[in-house]
Amino acid sequence: MKRIKGPVFGFYGGNDNRITATVPKMKEDMASPGKPYSPAIYEGAGHGFMRGGEDPIPQPARRMQPT
């Protein structure tokens, strides 16, 4: 935790219990030294759900939008 210099944003799939189970402990661990941590859990999504936007022909809802 000492080496973390900036805020940490976590994006988790609600159906990925192995990973989402660690979120409460991580919140606690990050709060103790005052490190910013913002988790977001997407219910119904599984592990690696954001990678769907990299599909050459992704579903419209997952398509990456240019910035």
C-alpha positions in Angstrom: 0.0 0.0 0.0 2.9 2.4 0.7 3.9 2.5 -3.0 0.4 3.5 -4.2 0.6 7.1 -5.2 -2.7 7.8 -7.0 -6.3 6.9 -6.7 -7.3 3.3 -7.5 -10.5 2.6 -9.5 -11.8 -1.0 -9.5 -14.3 -2.4 -12.0 -15.7 -5.8 -11.0 -18.2 -8.2 -12.4 -20.9 -9.1 -9.9 -20.8 -12.7 -10.9 -17.1 -13.0 -10.3 -17.3 -14.0 -6.7 -13.7 -14.9 -6.3 -12.6 -11.3 -7.1 -15.6 -9.3 -5.7 -15.2 -11.1 -2.3 -11.9 -9.2 -1.9 -13.5 -5.7 -2.3 -14.5 -5.2 1.4 -11.0 -6.1 2.7 -9.4 -3.9 0.0 -11.7 -1.0 1.0 -10.5 -1.4 4.6 -6.8 -1.8 3.6 -6.9 1.3 1.4 -8.8 3.4 4.0 -6.3 2.8 6.8 -3.4 4.7 5.1 -5.9 7.1 3.4 -5.5 5.8 -0.1 -8.4 6.7 -2.5 -10.1 3.5 -3.7 -13.4 3.5 -5.7 -14.8 0.1 -6.5 -17.7 -0.4 -9.0 -19.4 -3.7 -9.1 -21.5 -4.4 -12.3 -24.2 -6.9 -11.3 -24.8 -9.7 -13.8 -21.3 -9.3 -15.3 -18.6 -12.0 -15.1 -14.8 -11.9 -15.0 -13.3 -10.0 -17.9 -16.6 -8.4 -18.9 -15.0 -5.2 -20.1 -12.9 -7.0 -22.7 -16.0 -7.6 -24.8 -15.5 -4.1 -26.3 -12.3 -5.4 -27.9 -14.2 -7.9 -30.0 -13.8 -7.1 -33.7 -17.6 -7.3 -34.0 -18.8 -6.4 -30.5 -22.4 -6.2 -29.3 -23.6 -2.6 -29.5 -23.7 -2.2 -25.7 -20.1 -3.2 -25.4 -18.7 -1.3 -28.4 -15.8 1.1 -27.4 -16.6 4.7 -28.2 -13.9 7.0 -29.5 -13.0 9.8 -27.1 
